[in-house]
């Protein structure tokens, strides 16, 4: 994988170019995966308008809208890193409501959010229909390596030292979960696109010369 420095603005433009051209005319399920200091939600949201400007409809789906209910997330405590890693994301719901409908032959009818972790209630969000050829950008953490059917995997990575330095104080208990993810899944080793985000003002983009 070739890695090169890039400005934040040019990063968005180059990613939009790449995603606009990928599997043109087909739905494109994109994972924007990374820890909070890398801000995957911000990057995914920033790609929506550039993709539309390039003729590809785009929908942003934050994975935070697919967390499991509090009774399940906090079964082993509110700050258990193993439970956070393995049990907070409702992968079945995300697959059922977002990813499977965008598979070949799917309906294109997706649910942009399922559960509100703040109110611990169903969001009751209305279904939306992704236009033919739309890109759906799912952003959050721990999205890769669990069998979720993404067409493109974008992974935002920080070195352990940078992650330790930049993790907000109230989320530092999650650091062992990210270390486990890096060790057990190693998403940077197989993601289609990797962005190094030790310093968000100076990212570096890595892209494989061959997919698969």
N, C-alpha and C positions, 0 to 999 in steps of 0.2 A: 504494500500500500504506500503510495506516494503522499506525503504530507507537506503542505505548504502554508505559510502565513497568509492571512487574508483579512481585510477590514470587515467589521460587522455588516456594513451596508452591502458590500460586494458578496459576502457570504449569502445573504438573502437572495440576491439577484442570481447567483450561480446555482443555488439550490432550486430556485424557481425554474430556471432554464432546464435543469436536469429533470425535474419532476413533470414539467409541462410536456416534455418530449417522450417520457417513459410510457410505453403501452398506450399510445394515443388511441382514442376512441373507446377504451375500456376503463372501467372503474379502477382506481388505483388506491390501495389501502396502505397508508404510510404510517409507520411508527416513528414518533419523535421522542426518543427515550433518553432520560437523564435525571440526575438528582436535582433537588431544588436550587442549589447555587448555580447550576447551568441554565435554569429557567426554560425548560422545554416548552412550557405553555406560551411564553412570549415569542419564541422562535416560530412555533407552529402558527400562531395568530398573525405574525408578521409575513408569513408566506401566502396568506389567503388572497390579498389584493394583487400581488405580483402574478400569482397563478391566473387569476381571472383576467388580468391585463394581457396575458399570453394566450388567452382563449380557452383556458381550462377551468371549469367551475371547481370550487373548493369549499369544503366544509371542515371546520375545526371542531373536534370532539375531545375535550379534556377528560382524561381517565379518572380525574377526581369525581366526576359525576357517576362513576361506576364502582364506588367503594361499597363494601358490605355494611350491613347495619351495625351500629355500635355494640349491640349485644354479642356479635360475632367477632368484631375487630378487637374488642377489649376483654375477651374471655380470659386471657392470661395477663391482664393488666394493660394500662394505657401506655406503657413505655417498654414493651417487650419487643426487642428487635427481631426475634425469630418470627413472632406472630405478624409483625409489620411486613416482613419480607414474604412470608408464605400465605398470609391469610387476609390481608386487607383488601386487595383488589378482587372484585367479582369478575373473574376471567370468563366464566360461563355466560354471565349477563352481557359482557362486552362482545363476546363472540356472537351470541344469539341476536343482539339488538343492533349491532353495528357492522361487524365483519362478515358474517355469513350472508346477510342480504346483499353484499357487494361482491360476492363470488360469482363466477360465470354462471349465468342462468338465474341469478338472484333477482329479487324484486326491486332492489335499490331503495327500499323504504326502511329508514333507520331512525333510531331513537337517540337524540343528542345527549341525553342524560337520563339516568334511572333513579339515583338516590342522592339526596342532599345530606352530606355528612354534618352540616351545621345544625339542621333541624332534626336530623335522623328520621326523615320521612321521604316517601317517594316524591320525586320532583313533579310528576304528572306532566312532564314536557310533551308537547305534541310530536307525533312522528313527522319526519320530513322525507321527501323523496330526492335522492341524489340524481342530478341529471346524467344522462349517458356520458361516459368519459370523465366524470368528476373525480377529483382527488379528495380523499377523506383523510385528514391529518389527526391521528390520535396521539395525544401528548401526555406524558407522565413518566413514572419510574417503574422499573421491573417489567417492562413490556415484552422483552425479548427472551428467548430460550425456553418459554413455557408452552410452545406449540400454537400460539395465536397466529392466525393466517394473514400475515402482512405480506404485501408485495414488495415493499421497499422498507428497509430498516435503517433509520438514521439514529446514531448513538452519540450523545454528548458526554464527553468523559473529562474528568479531572484527575490529576495525580492524587494519591492518598494524602499527601501533605497539603495540597491546595484544597481538597475537599474538607479536611480537618480544619483548616484555617477559615474557610468561607461558610461553613455550615452554621446557620443561626443557632444561638445558644439553646433555644427551646426545642431544637430538633437534633441536638448532638447525640441523644440516646439512639438515634437511627444509624449512626456511623457503622456499627458492626454489621448491619444488614447490607449496606452498600459494599463493604469489604467481602461479605459472603457472596454477593451477586457477582462481583468482579472475579472472585476465585472459582466459583462453581459454574457460572455461565460464560464469563469472559466475552461479553457482547462485542467489545472492540475487535475481537479476532474474526468475527464473521459478519458484522453489520456492513451493509452496502456503502454507507457513508459514515465517517467518523469525524466529529468536530472536537478538537481539544480546546477546553474552555477554562484552563487554569487562570487566565486573565481574560474576562469577557470583552475587554477593549482590544485584545489582540488574539482572536481565535486562530486556529490552524485547521485546514480542511484536508481530510484524507479520503481518497476514493479508490476503489479497486478497479484495476484495468479490465477484469473479467468478473461477471456476476456468477453466483452459484457457489 
